[in-house]
Amino acid sequence: MAPGLYLVATPIGHARDVTLRALDILSAADVIACEDTRVTSKLLARHGIATSLTAYHDHNAERARPALLARLARGERIALVSDAGTPLISDPGYKLVRAALDAGVPVTTAPGPSSLLAALVLSGLPTDRFLFAGFLPSKAGPRRSALGELASLRATIVFLEAPQRLAESLAAMAETLGARQAAVARELTKRFEEVRRGDLGALARHYAEAGAPLGEVVVVIGPPAEQAASSGDDIDRQLEQALAGMSLRDAAEAVARATGAKRRDVYTRALALRSADKPR
């Protein structure tokens, strides 16, 4: 095996998900950089691999990266793995890859399991155009802003989410993105794999009642439905209903999403309706 940095996908659930090429690389590497040495050591023990391990994760990446780059400069072979699935997805690995490339070090990958791709293909939602958006912010305000930035995107969106925040996040998605079709996938490729499909509101209600699920969670949301342009009277009617319980800004955003009309035009109509309702 030639010197360089190797990105190696590890099993998400079943041990058999690891590829033969991945096992060859892990066996031949001079060192394996991993998120958690305890997790990766179990994988190596299962397959009789004795390669040494070193930790590389969010908390030590700035300190660990120079040492790894120095080893690469000496012509060593380093395998980079995550705890489960394909490395560089929501972890600090891309900074090591960027630095290795800048230093002229060869970088290659042994592709394999990926939770976001597994969830996408199991969701039954369009796969021809999609965006992986990582984790949403945990606080309500930043989360609403992040979702608002994605509301007009005509593509399937894939999120990772913590189980204990799932119901709250789904409710925020339903409020901001509307009644889109979605899927919640958990425990992918494991014994208790589950994919629950439905609109965002129904999924939010289910997990609010059922409680936080077990295991890692991926949420897949379909693109906004194509809608015919609404008439001015229809927009005004929807605005009147929305203004009864929402702020002017929130009402305008909700009606713009529902009708496909330009947000600026809907906001102007909302201002006119609010002014007309004020007593003279």
PyRosetta script that sets phi, psi and omega in degrees:
from pyrosetta import init, pose_from_sequence

init()
pose = pose_from_sequence("MAPGLYLVATPIGHARDVTLRALDILSAADVIACEDTRVTSKLLARHGIATSLTAYHDHNAERARPALLARLARGERIALVSDAGTPLISDPGYKLVRAALDAGVPVTTAPGPSSLLAALVLSGLPTDRFLFAGFLPSKAGPRRSALGELASLRATIVFLEAPQRLAESLAAMAETLGARQAAVARELTKRFEEVRRGDLGALARHYAEAGAPLGEVVVVIGPPAEQAASSGDDIDRQLEQALAGMSLRDAAEAVARATGAKRRDVYTRALALRSADKPR")
pose.set_psi(1, 129.6)
pose.set_omega(1, -175.8)
pose.set_phi(2, -71.5)
pose.set_psi(2, 155.3)
pose.set_omega(2, 175.8)
pose.set_phi(3, -60.8)
pose.set_psi(3, 151.7)
pose.set_omega(3, 178.0)
pose.set_phi(4, 145.5)
pose.set_psi(4, -175.4)
pose.set_omega(4, 179.9)
pose.set_phi(5, -104.4)
pose.set_psi(5, 128.1)
pose.set_omega(5, -177.7)
pose.set_phi(6, -117.3)
pose.set_psi(6, 125.1)
pose.set_omega(6, 178.6)
pose.set_phi(7, -95.8)
pose.set_psi(7, 115.3)
pose.set_omega(7, -169.6)
pose.set_phi(8, -117.8)
pose.set_psi(8, 122.3)
pose.set_omega(8, 176.3)
pose.set_phi(9, -78.8)
pose.set_psi(9, 133.6)
pose.set_omega(9, 179.7)
pose.set_phi(10, -112.9)
pose.set_psi(10, 166.0)
pose.set_omega(10, -176.0)
pose.set_phi(11, -61.3)
pose.set_psi(11, 143.2)
pose.set_omega(11, 171.2)
pose.set_phi(12, -83.5)
pose.set_psi(12, -43.5)
pose.set_omega(12, -177.7)
pose.set_phi(13, -129.4)
pose.set_psi(13, -76.0)
pose.set_omega(13, -175.3)
pose.set_phi(14, -77.0)
pose.set_psi(14, 140.2)
pose.set_omega(14, 179.0)
pose.set_phi(15, -60.0)
pose.set_psi(15, -29.4)
pose.set_omega(15, -177.6)
pose.set_phi(16, -71.6)
pose.set_psi(16, -9.1)
pose.set_omega(16, 179.1)
pose.set_phi(17, -70.9)
pose.set_psi(17, -15.1)
pose.set_omega(17, 178.8)
pose.set_phi(18, -74.4)
pose.set_psi(18, 140.1)
pose.set_omega(18, -176.1)
pose.set_phi(19, -86.5)
pose.set_psi(19, 159.5)
pose.set_omega(19, 177.1)
pose.set_phi(20, -63.1)
pose.set_psi(20, -36.9)
pose.set_omega(20, 178.7)
pose.set_phi(21, -64.5)
pose.set_psi(21, -40.6)
pose.set_omega(21, 178.2)
pose.set_phi(22, -60.5)
pose.set_psi(22, -43.0)
pose.set_omega(22, 179.3)
pose.set_phi(23, -64.0)
pose.set_psi(23, -38.5)
pose.set_omega(23, 177.6)
pose.set_phi(24, -62.0)
pose.set_psi(24, -44.2)
pose.set_omega(24, -178.7)
pose.set_phi(25, -66.6)
pose.set_psi(25, -44.7)
pose.set_omega(25, -179.7)
pose.set_phi(26, -62.0)
pose.set_psi(26, -34.1)
pose.set_omega(26, 179.4)
pose.set_phi(27, -72.5)
pose.set_psi(27, -36.1)
pose.set_omega(27, -173.5)
pose.set_phi(28, -91.2)
pose.set_psi(28, -12.3)
pose.set_omega(28, -176.9)
pose.set_phi(29, -67.0)
pose.set_psi(29, 152.9)
pose.set_omega(29, 174.2)
pose.set_phi(30, -77.3)
pose.set_psi(30, -30.2)
pose.set_omega(30, 177.7)
pose.set_phi(31, -157.3)
pose.set_psi(31, 151.4)
pose.set_omega(31, 176.5)
pose.set_phi(32, -114.2)
pose.set_psi(32, 121.4)
pose.set_omega(32, 175.9)
pose.set_phi(33, -92.5)
pose.set_psi(33, 126.8)
pose.set_omega(33, -172.3)
pose.set_phi(34, -142.5)
pose.set_psi(34, 160.2)
pose.set_omega(34, 178.6)
pose.set_phi(35, -64.3)
pose.set_psi(35, -49.1)
pose.set_omega(35, -175.7)
pose.set_phi(36, -136.9)
pose.set_psi(36, 113.8)
pose.set_omega(36, -176.5)
pose.set_phi(37, -62.1)
pose.set_psi(37, -28.9)
pose.set_omega(37, 179.7)
pose.set_phi(38, -66.6)
pose.set_psi(38, -38.8)
pose.set_omega(38, -179.8)
pose.set_phi(39, -70.0)
pose.set_psi(39, -48.7)
pose.set_omega(39, -176.1)
pose.set_phi(40, -69.0)
pose.set_psi(40, -32.5)
pose.set_omega(40, 179.5)
pose.set_phi(41, -62.7)
pose.set_psi(41, -32.2)
pose.set_omega(41, 177.1)
pose.set_phi(42, -65.9)
pose.set_psi(42, -41.3)
pose.set_omega(42, 177.7)
pose.set_phi(43, -62.6)
pose.set_psi(43, -45.1)
pose.set_omega(43, -178.9)
pose.set_phi(44, -64.7)
pose.set_psi(44, -41.9)
pose.set_omega(44, -179.9)
pose.set_phi(45, -63.1)
pose.set_psi(45, -37.2)
pose.set_omega(45, -179.4)
pose.set_phi(46, -62.7)
pose.set_psi(46, -30.5)
pose.set_omega(46, -176.1)
pose.set_phi(47, -111.3)
pose.set_psi(47, 12.0)
pose.set_omega(47, 174.8)
pose.set_phi(48, 67.2)
pose.set_psi(48, 36.7)
pose.set_omega(48, -178.5)
pose.set_phi(49, -105.0)
pose.set_psi(49, 131.1)
pose.set_omega(49, -174.3)
pose.set_phi(50, -109.1)
pose.set_psi(50, 12.4)
pose.set_omega(50, -178.9)
pose.set_phi(51, -60.4)
pose.set_psi(51, 139.9)
pose.set_omega(51, -179.2)
pose.set_phi(52, -71.0)
pose.set_psi(52, 155.8)
pose.set_omega(52, -176.4)
pose.set_phi(53, -118.4)
pose.set_psi(53, 150.2)
pose.set_omega(53, 170.7)
pose.set_phi(54, -140.9)
pose.set_psi(54, 142.2)
pose.set_omega(54, -176.0)
pose.set_phi(55, -79.1)
pose.set_psi(55, 137.8)
pose.set_omega(55, 173.9)
pose.set_phi(56, -146.3)
pose.set_psi(56, 107.5)
pose.set_omega(56, -175.1)
pose.set_phi(57, -149.6)
pose.set_psi(57, -176.3)
pose.set_omega(57, -175.3)
pose.set_phi(58, -55.3)
pose.set_psi(58, -36.6)
pose.set_omega(58, -171.3)
pose.set_phi(59, -84.4)
pose.set_psi(59, -20.6)
pose.set_omega(59, -178.0)
pose.set_phi(60, -122.6)
pose.set_psi(60, 5.5)
pose.set_omega(60, -171.8)
pose.set_phi(61, -57.7)
pose.set_psi(61, -42.4)
pose.set_omega(61, -177.8)
pose.set_phi(62, -63.7)
pose.set_psi(62, -34.7)
pose.set_omega(62, 179.0)
pose.set_phi(63, -80.6)
pose.set_psi(63, -37.5)
pose.set_omega(63, -173.4)
pose.set_phi(64, -80.2)
pose.set_psi(64, -28.7)
pose.set_omega(64, -173.4)
pose.set_phi(65, -60.6)
pose.set_psi(65, -45.6)
pose.set_omega(65, -179.9)
pose.set_phi(66, -58.0)
pose.set_psi(66, -37.6)
pose.set_omega(66, 179.6)
pose.set_phi(67, -66.8)
pose.set_psi(67, -39.4)
pose.set_omega(67, 177.9)
pose.set_phi(68, -66.3)
pose.set_psi(68, -41.1)
pose.set_omega(68, 179.1)
pose.set_phi(69, -64.6)
pose.set_psi(69, -36.5)
pose.set_omega(69, 178.0)
pose.set_phi(70, -64.5)
pose.set_psi(70, -40.1)
pose.set_omega(70, 178.1)
pose.set_phi(71, -65.7)
pose.set_psi(71, -40.8)
pose.set_omega(71, 176.9)
pose.set_phi(72, -62.6)
pose.set_psi(72, -39.5)
pose.set_omega(72, 179.2)
pose.set_phi(73, -63.3)
pose.set_psi(73, -27.5)
pose.set_omega(73, 178.2)
pose.set_phi(74, -82.4)
pose.set_psi(74, 0.2)
pose.set_omega(74, 177.3)
pose.set_phi(75, 92.1)
pose.set_psi(75, 18.0)
pose.set_omega(75, 178.9)
pose.set_phi(76, -80.8)
pose.set_psi(76, 166.3)
pose.set_omega(76, 178.7)
pose.set_phi(77, -110.1)
pose.set_psi(77, 116.7)
pose.set_omega(77, -177.8)
pose.set_phi(78, -116.8)
pose.set_psi(78, 129.1)
pose.set_omega(78, 174.2)
pose.set_phi(79, -100.8)
pose.set_psi(79, 131.0)
pose.set_omega(79, 178.2)
pose.set_phi(80, -109.5)
pose.set_psi(80, 123.3)
pose.set_omega(80, 180.0)
pose.set_phi(81, -129.4)
pose.set_psi(81, 157.5)
pose.set_omega(81, 170.2)
pose.set_phi(82, -104.3)
pose.set_psi(82, 176.6)
pose.set_omega(82, -179.8)
pose.set_phi(83, -62.3)
pose.set_psi(83, -33.8)
pose.set_omega(83, -178.8)
pose.set_phi(84, -159.3)
pose.set_psi(84, 133.6)
pose.set_omega(84, 176.8)
pose.set_phi(85, 88.1)
pose.set_psi(85, -156.0)
pose.set_omega(85, -174.3)
pose.set_phi(86, -87.3)
pose.set_psi(86, 126.7)
pose.set_omega(86, 179.2)
pose.set_phi(87, -67.8)
pose.set_psi(87, 161.6)
pose.set_omega(87, -178.6)
pose.set_phi(88, 83.7)
pose.set_psi(88, -6.6)
pose.set_omega(88, 176.3)
pose.set_phi(89, -91.2)
pose.set_psi(89, 107.9)
pose.set_omega(89, -178.2)
pose.set_phi(90, 58.9)
pose.set_psi(90, 42.0)
pose.set_omega(90, 171.2)
pose.set_phi(91, -146.2)
pose.set_psi(91, 171.4)
pose.set_omega(91, -173.4)
pose.set_phi(92, -79.9)
pose.set_psi(92, 9.9)
pose.set_omega(92, -174.7)
pose.set_phi(93, -60.7)
pose.set_psi(93, -30.5)
pose.set_omega(93, -175.3)
pose.set_phi(94, -63.7)
pose.set_psi(94, -29.1)
pose.set_omega(94, 179.0)
pose.set_phi(95, -67.9)
pose.set_psi(95, -36.4)
pose.set_omega(95, 176.2)
pose.set_phi(96, -68.2)
pose.set_psi(96, -41.1)
pose.set_omega(96, 177.5)
pose.set_phi(97, -61.7)
pose.set_psi(97, -45.4)
pose.set_omega(97, -179.0)
pose.set_phi(98, -61.2)
pose.set_psi(98, -44.1)
pose.set_omega(98, -179.6)
pose.set_phi(99, -66.5)
pose.set_psi(99, -38.2)
pose.set_omega(99, 178.3)
pose.set_phi(100, -64.8)
pose.set_psi(100, -43.6)
pose.set_omega(100, 178.7)
pose.set_phi(101, -63.2)
pose.set_psi(101, -42.3)
pose.set_omega(101, 178.9)
pose.set_phi(102, -62.3)
pose.set_psi(102, -29.2)
pose.set_omega(102, 179.6)
pose.set_phi(103, -87.6)
pose.set_psi(103, 1.0)
pose.set_omega(103, 178.9)
pose.set_phi(104, 79.9)
pose.set_psi(104, 18.9)
pose.set_omega(104, 179.7)
pose.set_phi(105, -85.5)
pose.set_psi(105, 133.0)
pose.set_omega(105, 177.1)
pose.set_phi(106, -63.9)
pose.set_psi(106, 137.9)
pose.set_omega(106, 177.7)
pose.set_phi(107, -127.9)
pose.set_psi(107, 132.4)
pose.set_omega(107, 177.1)
pose.set_phi(108, -140.9)
pose.set_psi(108, 171.8)
pose.set_omega(108, -177.2)
pose.set_phi(109, -134.0)
pose.set_psi(109, 147.6)
pose.set_omega(109, 170.6)
pose.set_phi(110, -111.7)
pose.set_psi(110, 89.6)
pose.set_omega(110, -172.1)
pose.set_phi(111, -66.7)
pose.set_psi(111, 159.0)
pose.set_omega(111, -179.0)
pose.set_phi(112, -174.8)
pose.set_psi(112, -141.3)
pose.set_omega(112, -174.1)
pose.set_phi(113, -58.6)
pose.set_psi(113, 143.8)
pose.set_omega(113, 175.8)
pose.set_phi(114, -147.6)
pose.set_psi(114, 119.3)
pose.set_omega(114, -176.3)
pose.set_phi(115, -63.9)
pose.set_psi(115, -36.6)
pose.set_omega(115, -177.4)
pose.set_phi(116, -69.8)
pose.set_psi(116, -38.0)
pose.set_omega(116, 178.0)
pose.set_phi(117, -72.3)
pose.set_psi(117, -36.9)
pose.set_omega(117, 177.0)
pose.set_phi(118, -61.5)
pose.set_psi(118, -44.8)
pose.set_omega(118, 179.0)
pose.set_phi(119, -65.2)
pose.set_psi(119, -40.3)
pose.set_omega(119, -179.1)
pose.set_phi(120, -60.4)
pose.set_psi(120, -47.9)
pose.set_omega(120, -175.8)
pose.set_phi(121, -74.0)
pose.set_psi(121, -22.9)
pose.set_omega(121, 177.9)
pose.set_phi(122, -86.3)
pose.set_psi(122, -14.5)
pose.set_omega(122, -172.9)
pose.set_phi(123, -69.7)
pose.set_psi(123, -27.4)
pose.set_omega(123, -173.4)
pose.set_phi(124, 78.6)
pose.set_psi(124, 10.9)
pose.set_omega(124, -179.7)
pose.set_phi(125, -102.1)
pose.set_psi(125, 163.0)
pose.set_omega(125, -175.8)
pose.set_phi(126, -55.7)
pose.set_psi(126, 134.4)
pose.set_omega(126, -178.7)
pose.set_phi(127, -113.6)
pose.set_psi(127, 0.5)
pose.set_omega(127, -175.5)
pose.set_phi(128, -74.9)
pose.set_psi(128, -20.3)
pose.set_omega(128, 178.3)
pose.set_phi(129, -150.4)
pose.set_psi(129, 117.9)
pose.set_omega(129, -177.9)
pose.set_phi(130, -147.2)
pose.set_psi(130, 159.2)
pose.set_omega(130, 178.4)
pose.set_phi(131, -127.5)
pose.set_psi(131, 129.7)
pose.set_omega(131, 171.7)
pose.set_phi(132, -91.9)
pose.set_psi(132, 118.9)
pose.set_omega(132, -173.7)
pose.set_phi(133, -109.7)
pose.set_psi(133, 11.2)
pose.set_omega(133, 175.9)
pose.set_phi(134, 64.8)
pose.set_psi(134, -143.5)
pose.set_omega(134, 177.7)
pose.set_phi(135, -94.2)
pose.set_psi(135, 140.2)
pose.set_omega(135, 172.2)
pose.set_phi(136, -75.9)
pose.set_psi(136, 155.8)
pose.set_omega(136, 173.3)
pose.set_phi(137, -58.1)
pose.set_psi(137, 148.5)
pose.set_omega(137, -177.7)
pose.set_phi(138, -78.8)
pose.set_psi(138, -24.9)
pose.set_omega(138, -178.9)
pose.set_phi(139, -88.0)
pose.set_psi(139, 147.5)
pose.set_omega(139, -170.9)
pose.set_phi(140, -60.6)
pose.set_psi(140, -46.3)
pose.set_omega(140, -176.7)
pose.set_phi(141, -62.6)
pose.set_psi(141, -55.6)
pose.set_omega(141, 177.8)
pose.set_phi(142, -60.6)
pose.set_psi(142, -34.2)
pose.set_omega(142, 179.1)
pose.set_phi(143, -65.4)
pose.set_psi(143, -43.2)
pose.set_omega(143, 178.5)
pose.set_phi(144, -62.8)
pose.set_psi(144, -39.7)
pose.set_omega(144, 178.8)
pose.set_phi(145, -65.3)
pose.set_psi(145, -42.0)
pose.set_omega(145, 179.6)
pose.set_phi(146, -62.9)
pose.set_psi(146, -42.2)
pose.set_omega(146, 178.5)
pose.set_phi(147, -67.2)
pose.set_psi(147, -38.1)
pose.set_omega(147, 178.7)
pose.set_phi(148, -60.5)
pose.set_psi(148, -35.9)
pose.set_omega(148, 178.5)
pose.set_phi(149, -65.9)
pose.set_psi(149, -25.5)
pose.set_omega(149, -177.1)
pose.set_phi(150, -97.7)
pose.set_psi(150, -5.9)
pose.set_omega(150, -170.3)
pose.set_phi(151, -60.1)
pose.set_psi(151, -36.6)
pose.set_omega(151, -175.9)
pose.set_phi(152, -90.3)
pose.set_psi(152, -1.8)
pose.set_omega(152, -178.3)
pose.set_phi(153, -69.8)
pose.set_psi(153, 122.6)
pose.set_omega(153, -179.2)
pose.set_phi(154, -92.2)
pose.set_psi(154, 70.8)
pose.set_omega(154, -179.3)
pose.set_phi(155, -158.4)
pose.set_psi(155, 159.6)
pose.set_omega(155, 172.7)
pose.set_phi(156, -72.3)
pose.set_psi(156, 139.9)
pose.set_omega(156, -177.9)
pose.set_phi(157, -117.1)
pose.set_psi(157, 135.6)
pose.set_omega(157, -179.6)
pose.set_phi(158, -118.2)
pose.set_psi(158, 127.4)
pose.set_omega(158, 177.8)
pose.set_phi(159, -120.5)
pose.set_psi(159, 151.9)
pose.set_omega(159, 162.0)
pose.set_phi(160, -97.3)
pose.set_psi(160, 148.1)
pose.set_omega(160, 179.1)
pose.set_phi(161, -148.9)
pose.set_psi(161, 145.8)
pose.set_omega(161, 175.6)
pose.set_phi(162, -75.6)
pose.set_psi(162, 138.0)
pose.set_omega(162, -176.5)
pose.set_phi(163, -54.5)
pose.set_psi(163, -39.8)
pose.set_omega(163, -176.2)
pose.set_phi(164, -71.5)
pose.set_psi(164, -16.1)
pose.set_omega(164, 177.8)
pose.set_phi(165, -102.7)
pose.set_psi(165, 0.5)
pose.set_omega(165, -170.1)
pose.set_phi(166, -60.5)
pose.set_psi(166, -51.8)
pose.set_omega(166, -176.6)
pose.set_phi(167, -60.9)
pose.set_psi(167, -43.5)
pose.set_omega(167, -180.0)
pose.set_phi(168, -64.3)
pose.set_psi(168, -42.1)
pose.set_omega(168, 179.7)
pose.set_phi(169, -67.4)
pose.set_psi(169, -41.2)
pose.set_omega(169, 178.3)
pose.set_phi(170, -62.0)
pose.set_psi(170, -39.6)
pose.set_omega(170, 177.9)
pose.set_phi(171, -63.8)
pose.set_psi(171, -41.1)
pose.set_omega(171, 177.6)
pose.set_phi(172, -65.9)
pose.set_psi(172, -37.7)
pose.set_omega(172, 177.1)
pose.set_phi(173, -63.5)
pose.set_psi(173, -43.8)
pose.set_omega(173, 179.8)
pose.set_phi(174, -63.2)
pose.set_psi(174, -40.4)
pose.set_omega(174, -179.1)
pose.set_phi(175, -66.8)
pose.set_psi(175, -40.5)
pose.set_omega(175, -174.3)
pose.set_phi(176, -88.7)
pose.set_psi(176, -38.0)
pose.set_omega(176, -174.0)
pose.set_phi(177, -99.0)
pose.set_psi(177, -13.7)
pose.set_omega(177, -179.8)
pose.set_phi(178, 89.5)
pose.set_psi(178, -170.7)
pose.set_omega(178, -173.6)
pose.set_phi(179, -82.7)
pose.set_psi(179, 63.3)
pose.set_omega(179, -179.9)
pose.set_phi(180, -84.6)
pose.set_psi(180, 154.1)
pose.set_omega(180, 173.1)
pose.set_phi(181, -73.2)
pose.set_psi(181, 142.5)
pose.set_omega(181, -175.8)
pose.set_phi(182, -151.0)
pose.set_psi(182, 171.8)
pose.set_omega(182, 176.0)
pose.set_phi(183, -143.9)
pose.set_psi(183, 140.4)
pose.set_omega(183, 174.2)
pose.set_phi(184, -113.6)
pose.set_psi(184, 119.2)
pose.set_omega(184, -178.5)
pose.set_phi(185, -113.4)
pose.set_psi(185, 135.8)
pose.set_omega(185, 178.6)
pose.set_phi(186, -140.0)
pose.set_psi(186, 157.7)
pose.set_omega(186, 177.8)
pose.set_phi(187, 52.2)
pose.set_psi(187, 42.7)
pose.set_omega(187, -175.5)
pose.set_phi(188, -60.3)
pose.set_psi(188, 135.0)
pose.set_omega(188, -180.0)
pose.set_phi(189, 66.9)
pose.set_psi(189, 7.1)
pose.set_omega(189, 178.1)
pose.set_phi(190, -99.3)
pose.set_psi(190, 179.0)
pose.set_omega(190, -175.4)
pose.set_phi(191, -60.8)
pose.set_psi(191, -38.7)
pose.set_omega(191, -176.1)
pose.set_phi(192, -103.9)
pose.set_psi(192, 33.1)
pose.set_omega(192, 176.9)
pose.set_phi(193, -53.3)
pose.set_psi(193, 136.8)
pose.set_omega(193, -179.9)
pose.set_phi(194, -143.9)
pose.set_psi(194, 137.6)
pose.set_omega(194, 172.4)
pose.set_phi(195, -128.2)
pose.set_psi(195, 116.6)
pose.set_omega(195, 178.9)
pose.set_phi(196, -107.3)
pose.set_psi(196, 127.9)
pose.set_omega(196, -175.8)
pose.set_phi(197, -116.5)
pose.set_psi(197, 152.0)
pose.set_omega(197, 178.4)
pose.set_phi(198, 160.8)
pose.set_psi(198, -174.7)
pose.set_omega(198, 176.2)
pose.set_phi(199, -80.6)
pose.set_psi(199, 162.6)
pose.set_omega(199, -172.8)
pose.set_phi(200, -59.2)
pose.set_psi(200, -40.2)
pose.set_omega(200, -179.8)
pose.set_phi(201, -62.7)
pose.set_psi(201, -44.6)
pose.set_omega(201, -179.8)
pose.set_phi(202, -65.3)
pose.set_psi(202, -39.6)
pose.set_omega(202, 178.6)
pose.set_phi(203, -66.7)
pose.set_psi(203, -39.1)
pose.set_omega(203, 178.4)
pose.set_phi(204, -62.4)
pose.set_psi(204, -43.2)
pose.set_omega(204, 179.7)
pose.set_phi(205, -65.6)
pose.set_psi(205, -39.5)
pose.set_omega(205, -179.6)
pose.set_phi(206, -60.5)
pose.set_psi(206, -49.5)
pose.set_omega(206, -175.2)
pose.set_phi(207, -76.6)
pose.set_psi(207, -22.4)
pose.set_omega(207, 172.6)
pose.set_phi(208, -66.5)
pose.set_psi(208, -36.6)
pose.set_omega(208, -180.0)
pose.set_phi(209, -82.8)
pose.set_psi(209, -40.0)
pose.set_omega(209, -175.1)
pose.set_phi(210, -80.7)
pose.set_psi(210, -22.2)
pose.set_omega(210, -176.8)
pose.set_phi(211, 90.5)
pose.set_psi(211, 175.2)
pose.set_omega(211, -177.2)
pose.set_phi(212, -64.0)
pose.set_psi(212, 132.8)
pose.set_omega(212, 178.6)
pose.set_phi(213, -76.8)
pose.set_psi(213, 168.0)
pose.set_omega(213, 176.1)
pose.set_phi(214, -90.3)
pose.set_psi(214, 149.9)
pose.set_omega(214, 172.7)
pose.set_phi(215, 89.1)
pose.set_psi(215, 177.3)
pose.set_omega(215, 179.4)
pose.set_phi(216, -74.4)
pose.set_psi(216, 144.0)
pose.set_omega(216, -172.5)
pose.set_phi(217, -122.9)
pose.set_psi(217, 136.2)
pose.set_omega(217, 172.5)
pose.set_phi(218, -124.1)
pose.set_psi(218, 132.0)
pose.set_omega(218, 178.7)
pose.set_phi(219, -111.2)
pose.set_psi(219, 128.2)
pose.set_omega(219, 178.9)
pose.set_phi(220, -117.8)
pose.set_psi(220, 127.3)
pose.set_omega(220, -176.4)
pose.set_phi(221, -121.1)
pose.set_psi(221, 128.8)
pose.set_omega(221, -180.0)
pose.set_phi(222, -70.7)
pose.set_psi(222, 163.0)
pose.set_omega(222, 179.2)
pose.set_phi(223, -69.9)
pose.set_psi(223, 162.6)
pose.set_omega(223, 177.4)
pose.set_phi(224, -63.1)
pose.set_psi(224, 144.2)
pose.set_omega(224, 179.3)
pose.set_phi(225, -69.0)
pose.set_psi(225, 144.4)
pose.set_omega(225, 174.0)
pose.set_phi(226, -70.3)
pose.set_psi(226, 129.5)
pose.set_omega(226, -177.2)
pose.set_phi(227, -128.5)
pose.set_psi(227, 144.5)
pose.set_omega(227, 175.9)
pose.set_phi(228, -71.7)
pose.set_psi(228, 149.2)
pose.set_omega(228, 179.6)
pose.set_phi(229, -61.9)
pose.set_psi(229, 133.5)
pose.set_omega(229, -179.7)
pose.set_phi(230, -85.7)
pose.set_psi(230, 152.9)
pose.set_omega(230, 177.2)
pose.set_phi(231, -75.0)
pose.set_psi(231, 163.0)
pose.set_omega(231, 178.2)
pose.set_phi(232, -59.7)
pose.set_psi(232, -39.7)
pose.set_omega(232, -179.7)
pose.set_phi(233, -64.6)
pose.set_psi(233, -39.9)
pose.set_omega(233, 179.9)
pose.set_phi(234, -65.7)
pose.set_psi(234, -41.4)
pose.set_omega(234, 178.6)
pose.set_phi(235, -62.9)
pose.set_psi(235, -43.3)
pose.set_omega(235, 179.2)
pose.set_phi(236, -62.1)
pose.set_psi(236, -40.7)
pose.set_omega(236, -179.8)
pose.set_phi(237, -62.9)
pose.set_psi(237, -45.1)
pose.set_omega(237, 179.5)
pose.set_phi(238, -66.8)
pose.set_psi(238, -34.8)
pose.set_omega(238, 178.1)
pose.set_phi(239, -65.3)
pose.set_psi(239, -41.9)
pose.set_omega(239, 179.6)
pose.set_phi(240, -60.2)
pose.set_psi(240, -40.6)
pose.set_omega(240, 178.8)
pose.set_phi(241, -67.7)
pose.set_psi(241, -42.6)
pose.set_omega(241, -177.9)
pose.set_phi(242, -68.6)
pose.set_psi(242, -38.8)
pose.set_omega(242, -178.2)
pose.set_phi(243, -66.7)
pose.set_psi(243, -19.2)
pose.set_omega(243, -179.7)
pose.set_phi(244, -67.5)
pose.set_psi(244, -23.9)
pose.set_omega(244, -177.8)
pose.set_phi(245, -134.7)
pose.set_psi(245, 5.3)
pose.set_omega(245, -176.8)
pose.set_phi(246, -132.7)
pose.set_psi(246, 161.9)
pose.set_omega(246, 173.6)
pose.set_phi(247, -68.4)
pose.set_psi(247, 162.8)
pose.set_omega(247, -178.8)
pose.set_phi(248, -59.5)
pose.set_psi(248, -44.3)
pose.set_omega(248, -178.5)
pose.set_phi(249, -64.1)
pose.set_psi(249, -47.0)
pose.set_omega(249, -178.8)
pose.set_phi(250, -65.2)
pose.set_psi(250, -38.3)
pose.set_omega(250, 178.7)
pose.set_phi(251, -63.5)
pose.set_psi(251, -43.8)
pose.set_omega(251, 180.0)
pose.set_phi(252, -63.3)
pose.set_psi(252, -41.6)
pose.set_omega(252, -179.9)
pose.set_phi(253, -65.9)
pose.set_psi(253, -42.2)
pose.set_omega(253, -178.6)
pose.set_phi(254, -64.7)
pose.set_psi(254, -43.4)
pose.set_omega(254, -178.8)
pose.set_phi(255, -70.6)
pose.set_psi(255, -36.0)
pose.set_omega(255, 177.4)
pose.set_phi(256, -61.8)
pose.set_psi(256, -42.7)
pose.set_omega(256, 177.8)
pose.set_phi(257, -65.0)
pose.set_psi(257, -40.1)
pose.set_omega(257, -175.8)
pose.set_phi(258, -71.1)
pose.set_psi(258, -32.3)
pose.set_omega(258, -173.9)
pose.set_phi(259, -102.8)
pose.set_psi(259, -16.7)
pose.set_omega(259, -176.1)
pose.set_phi(260, 80.7)
pose.set_psi(260, 4.7)
pose.set_omega(260, 178.9)
pose.set_phi(261, -77.2)
pose.set_psi(261, 160.8)
pose.set_omega(261, 179.1)
pose.set_phi(262, -66.7)
pose.set_psi(262, 135.9)
pose.set_omega(262, -176.3)
pose.set_phi(263, -60.7)
pose.set_psi(263, -39.0)
pose.set_omega(263, -179.9)
pose.set_phi(264, -62.1)
pose.set_psi(264, -42.2)
pose.set_omega(264, -179.8)
pose.set_phi(265, -66.8)
pose.set_psi(265, -40.1)
pose.set_omega(265, -179.8)
pose.set_phi(266, -67.1)
pose.set_psi(266, -38.5)
pose.set_omega(266, 179.1)
pose.set_phi(267, -63.2)
pose.set_psi(267, -39.9)
pose.set_omega(267, 178.3)
pose.set_phi(268, -62.6)
pose.set_psi(268, -42.6)
pose.set_omega(268, 178.5)
pose.set_phi(269, -65.3)
pose.set_psi(269, -38.1)
pose.set_omega(269, 178.7)
pose.set_phi(270, -64.6)
pose.set_psi(270, -40.2)
pose.set_omega(270, 176.4)
pose.set_phi(271, -60.1)
pose.set_psi(271, -43.8)
pose.set_omega(271, -179.1)
pose.set_phi(272, -64.2)
pose.set_psi(272, -41.8)
pose.set_omega(272, 179.2)
pose.set_phi(273, -66.3)
pose.set_psi(273, -41.3)
pose.set_omega(273, 179.8)
pose.set_phi(274, -65.3)
pose.set_psi(274, -39.4)
pose.set_omega(274, 179.1)
pose.set_phi(275, -66.1)
pose.set_psi(275, -39.1)
pose.set_omega(275, -179.1)
pose.set_phi(276, -66.5)
pose.set_psi(276, -28.2)
pose.set_omega(276, -177.9)
pose.set_phi(277, -81.4)
pose.set_psi(277, -17.2)
pose.set_omega(277, -177.3)
pose.set_phi(278, -72.4)
pose.set_psi(278, 138.6)
pose.set_omega(278, 178.4)
pose.set_phi(279, -66.3)
pose.set_psi(279, 142.7)
pose.set_omega(279, -178.4)
pose.set_phi(280, -97.4)
pose.dump_pdb("model.pdb")
